[in-house]
Amino acid sequence: MIRKPAVAGMFYPGDKSSLLAEIKSYLNNVNVPKIDNVKIIISPHAGYMYSGPVAAYGYKTIDGKEYDNVFIFAPSHRAQFSGISVYNGEGYETPLGIVEINQNIVKKLFEESNLIKFYEYAHVQEHSLEVQLPFLQVVLNNKFKLIPALVGTHNINELIEIAKIVNDYIGEKDLIVLSTDLSHYYNSNKAKILDSVAIEDIKNLDIEKFYNDIASGKTEACGFGPLIIGMAIAKLRGWNNCEILKYADSGDVSGDKSQVVGYVSAVIYDNSEDFSLNEYEKDILHKIAYESIKSKLENRPFLLEYEVTPNLAQKRGVFVTLHKFGQLRGCIGNIIGIEPLHETVKNMARAAAFEDPRFPSLKYEELKDIDIEISVLSPLKKVKDINEIEVGKHGIYLRKGFYSGLLLPQVATEYNWDRLTFLDQTCLKAGMQPGCWKDRDTEIYIFSADVF
């Protein structure tokens, strides 16, 4: 079963040569910064005359790159259904040829949840997914397999659950495309106000605020469901960097600014492999942690001034550990980066000193005897084979139902644990029995840490 093009000749040229020429002209007319390791593209889906020049910005960043699979999440405009509808035929056709569907992944997704099904009627006339394909075929030379999903649900819990399921099937050389337009049919000034809210939420990967802003009418996006799925996957993967490449509205083409549709092009990328703190950054983070605790003890504002380098501005998971005379005196952290690194260290240092339920709040006279250890975490990586765990290099995070627990890499080294003991101890930290890591529904994640 091949899904035939539904909007060729309407949303974009219906013959191959004209379509190629139009897409290449859009790509040739944009300049984008060099961004490596693009994982997610956010792209509009109107007729190419209006949104093509904006969409070209995102696709230009991956021109000539190689990806094994492309997951597309697009809104359903014409059909209502729960969950998402993933097309399970052999391919999606455009004037540029047929894009092969990865039926192996699609089949496994169907087995995972009732939230993931195939509703053929949803795909028949839908344009929001189809219009992304010719751009992908050009920049990737049609050398990828497709997982095409239309999003029907508007329930945030279901969207996040879908993200967790799909996340398990995303490989290191896979790409995600999120198809969305922004506000519809306001004058240009009003559209910019509404759209700026969505753009800021997207840039910050702030799922909760974005959902609330949509619900309260502070912003609009017909693809808010795909956006939430994509942002949730980014959070799970530790892809914390979003670059807004271009914003425009339909009036920029038509000349009519009285009723416009807003378009944005953006990318989310992973630069975790390039992350390395220098000595200045490590030193200033220690000073931030110390000053954060001291200012709290002295009941005064935080006074330290420092340069926020690009590394310090990154959103990273962090644990701050306090020792007194070599004994643990407090340890609190965030697994996933929510705020910039320097802000997280400031907050986690205070939490370790005053909010660790295992210890009384730190007293002023103790501060001189406190050693501060900071652990900056890499993104979590889910493992299916425990032999991937390297004791001394990796920390472990276990999750099963409502239970979860984490142990930092240095803990296993300190107690001279082997891999199995490390796993059992993490089970205990999670409030479960040793050996729980063997259970089928236990998720095992690893991470590394820069400890200083």
N, C-alpha and C positions, 0 to 999 in steps of 0.2 A: 504494500500500500504506500503510495507516494502522495504527499500532500501537494496539490497543484497550486500555483500562484493565484491569489485572489485579487490583488490590487496592482499587479503589473499593468502598465498603461494608464494608471490613474495616479497612484502615489509616486511612482517612478517609471522611467521609460520601459516599454514592453519588449523592445528588441535588444539583443545582446550588445551590439556595437554602440548604440546610443547610451545605454546604461553604463557601460564601461567608461565611455568618454565623460559622462557627467560626474561619476564618482571620482575619476582621476582628476578632473578639474577642481573639484572641491578639495581633494587632498593636496593638490599642488599649490593651492591658494592659502594654506594655513601654515603657521609656524608654531611649534610647540616646544617646550623645554625637553631636554633629554631625561626621560624617566625610565629607569630599569625596573624589571620585575613587576610590571603591571599585572594585577590580579583581577580587578573589576573595572569595567567601563560603564558609566552612566550616560545614556544616550537618548535623545528625543526620537519621536516616531511619527511625525507628521509627514505630509507630502514633501518630497525631496526639495522642491523649490523653496520651501519655507525652512525646513529643519536640517536639510542636507549640509549646508555650510557650517552649522553648529556641530552636527554629529561627526563631521570630518576631524574635528580637534581630537576627540577621544581615539578614533581609529588610527589617526596619524601616529600616535604614540606606540602602536604595535605593528606598524607597517613593516613587513618583511620578517617579523618574528615567527616563532614556531610554538604552537600549542597542540596538545593531543586532543583535548575535548573543549567545547564551548557550551557552558550552561547558560541559556537565555531565560530570564524571568520577565514576563511582560503582562500587563493588565488585560483582563477580559472586558471588552467594551460591549459586546452584544449578547453574551450568555451569562447566566447566573448559575453558580455551583459552589459547593463547599470545597475547601482545600485548594489544591492545584491540579490542573489537567496537563499531563505529560503525553505528548504525541508518541505513539508506539509503533508507527509504521517504519518503512525502510528509509524514508528520507523526506526532506522538504525541497521542493523545486522552485527555482527562480529562472529568469532568462539566462543566467550565467551557468546553469547546470543544477545538478541535484546534490544537496548536502546530506551525506550519510548520517543516519541517527545511530548512536551507540546503544543498540538494543540490549546489550548485556547490562549496562548501568540502569537503563529504564526498567528492565524486568526486576532488578534487585530493589529499586525504589518502590515499585508496586508492592513488593512483598513486605516492605518495612512498615507501612502505615495506611490506614483508610483515608488519610488526608491526601494521599497521592493516588490519583486514578487517571483514566483516559476518558474524556468526554469529546467524542469526535465533532459534535455540533459546535463546540466552542472554538475549534480551530478553522472551521470551513471558511469564514469570511473575515477573521480577525487580522488586522493589519499591523498591530503593535509589535509583534514578533517578526513577521515576514520582512518588514522594511529594514531590519538590522542585518539580514543575511547577505544581501549583495555587497555591503561594505566589508563584512567579514570575508566573503569569498575573494574580494580583491586584495585586501591587505595580508591575508593568510594564504593566498594562492589556492584556496579551496582544499587545503590539506589539514582538515580537522574533522572530528566527529561531533555531532550535535546532540544536546539534551534540551529539547524545546518545551518550556513550561509556561502555561497561562495561569495567572493567579486569580482565583475567584474569591477566596476568603478575605475578610476585612478584620478578622479577630487577631489581635496582636499576639495572644498566647499561641494560637495555631500557626501564625507566621514564624514565630521564633522556634516552635517545635519542628516545623518544616526545615528551617535553617539548620537545626541540629542534625536532622536525618541526612540531609543532602551533604552536609559538611564531611561526613564519613566517606563520601565517594568522590571527593575533589582531590585530584592528584597535584603533584608539584608543578606539572606543565599544563595545567588547565586554566581556562579563562571563564569569568562570569560576566555577562552583559545584563544590565538592568535597564529596561525600557520604560521611559516616562516622559510626559510633558508636564509642565507646571500649571500655573493658573490659566483659566479660560475666559475670554470675552469680557475683560475689563479694559478700561483705557490704559494706555502704556504706563502712566505714573502710578496708578493703583496696582497694576500688575507687578511693577518693580518692587513695591512695598511688600506685597504678598510673597513674591518669589525670593526676595532677599532673606526672608525667615527660613524657608525651606533650604536655601543654599547654605546658610550658616549652620543649620542643623546637620545637613549632609556633610559639610566640611569637618564638623566636630564629631561625626559619627555618633550623634546623640539620639539614640533610638527612642527613649522615653519622651524627650522633649519634642521630637519630630511628630510622634504619634499624638501627643497632647495638642500640639499646634495645629495639626490636621483636624482633630476632633473639635477644637474650639473655633475653627474658621480663621485662624491667624495666617494660614497658608493653604495652598492647594497643590496636589500632584495626583494625576490620574493613576500613576504607577507607584503610589505610596506602599502598596503591598510588596511588590518586587523590591523596592528600596529597603524596606524593613528586613526582608529576607537577606538581602545582600549585606546590609550593615551588620546584621547578627552574625553572619558567616565571617565577616571581617573581624569582628570582636573575638570570635572563637579561635580564629587563626592568628591573632595578634597583628593583623594588617591595620596599623593605626594611622596611616598617612593618606590623606585625601587631598588631591589638587584639583581646584576648580579651574577649568581651562577656558570656558567661554559661556557667556550668557547673552541671549538676544531674544527678541520677540518677533512674531509674524509681521508686525508693522514695519520692521526694518526692511522687509522685502516688498510688501504690498504698498507701503506708504500710508496706509490707513491706521492711525494710532488710536482710534476710538474704541475698537474691540480687537484685542490681540490675544495670542497664546504664547506663553513663556516657554523657552527652551534652555536647557543647561547641558553642558558636556563636562564630565569630570572623570577622574580615574582614582582608584584606590590601589596603592602599591605596597610592596613589602621590601623594606630596606633593613630588615633585622640582621642579615648577614654582614652588612657594612657597619654595624653598630659597634663602637669601641670607645670607651671612655678614656680620655687622657688624664694625666696626673693633676692638672688644674681642676678638671671636672670632678674627679674623685675627692680632691681636697675640699672643694667648695661644698660638695654634698655632705661631707662630714661636718663642716662648719654650719651648714643649714640645720642639720639634725641637732647639733649641740645647742645652737641659738634658739631653735624652736622649743626645746625642753627648758632651757634656762629662762627664756622670756615668760613662759607659762608659770614657772616657779616664782618669778619675781613680779607676776601680775602686771606685765607691761607689754606694749606692742613688740612684734618681731622687727628688729632694727637692721639686720644684716643686708647690705647692698652687694650685688654681684651681677656679673654678666650672664645672661641666659643664652648659652650657646645652642646650636641646633640639636645637639645630643640631649641637653638638659630640657629642651622643649618637647622631646619625644614622649609619647605615652607608653610607659613601660610598667610591667609588674615589679613591685619592690617589697622587700621585707627589711625592717629595721630591727636588729637584735641588740639588746643591752646585756652586758655582763658586769658583775660586781665580784671582784676577787676571783675571777675565772668561773663563777657560777651564773647560770641564767638568771636575769632579773626582769626580763620582759621581751616579747617578740610579737609583733603585729605586722601584717602586710596585706597588699592587694595582689591577687594572682594575675589579673589582667589590668593593663594600664588604662585608667579612666581619665586622669589628669596628667599634665606635663610632669616629667620625672622630678624636677626640683620641688614642685608642689606636693607630689606624693611623698617624697622623703620628709618634707616638713610635717605633713599630717601623720605619717606612720611613726615618726619619732615620738611625737606627743602621745599617740595611741599606745606605743610600746611602754612609755613611761607611766602613763596614768590610766590606761583602759584595759590592760591585760588582766582578765579575771583571775588568773592564777596567782597574782601578786598584789600587795597593797600599792597604792600610788607612791611614786618616787618622792622622797623628801629632799629638801634643798641640801642638807648636810651630806647626802649620799652622792651628789652629782660629781664631786671630785674623784670618786672611786669608780665611776662608770666608764666602761669601754663600749664604744659604739661600733657595731658591724652592720654594713649595708650590703644587701644582696639584690642586684638588679637582674631581673629574670628575662630570659628569652621567651618568645611565644611558646605556648603549649603545643605539643605534638602528640596526637593520639597514637598509641602503639597496639598492635595486635599480637606481637611476639615479644615476650618478656626478655628475650636475648638482645633486644635493641637497647635495653637499659644498661648503661655503663656506670658501675658504682664509682663514686668519686667525681664523675663528670655530670651526671644527671640527678636532678631531684625528681620526686614522684608526686603526682596528684591523682588520687583515686576518687571516683564518684559512683555511688550506687543508690538510686532512688533519692531519698532526702539526706543521705549520709555522704559526707565528703571529708577528705583529709589530705594534708600536704606535709611533706618533709623536704627540707632543703638538701642540696647535695652534700654539704659539709657535715651534716648529721651522721650520715652513713660512714664517712671517713673517721669522724671523731670516735665512734663506737666500734669501728672495725667490723661492720656488718658485711655479709655477703649479699648477693642480689635477693635471694629468697627471704632472708631475715629483714632486709630493707622493705620488701613488699609487705611482709607480715606486720612490721612495725607501723607502716603507713595505714594498714587496716585498723590497727589499734587506735591510731591518732584520729581516724574517722569515726570512732565509736563502734566499730564492728569487730568481729572475731578474726583472729589470724587465719589466713587462707582464703579470706573473702575475695581476694584478687582473682581467684580461679573461677568465680561464679560468672556465668555467661553474661549477666546484665551489669557487671562491674566494668566501668570504663577506666582505662589506665592511660594517663598522660605523663609525658616526661618533659623536662626543660633543663636548660643549663643556667648558670648564674655567674655573674661577675661579682665576686665577693671581695670586699676591701674594708 
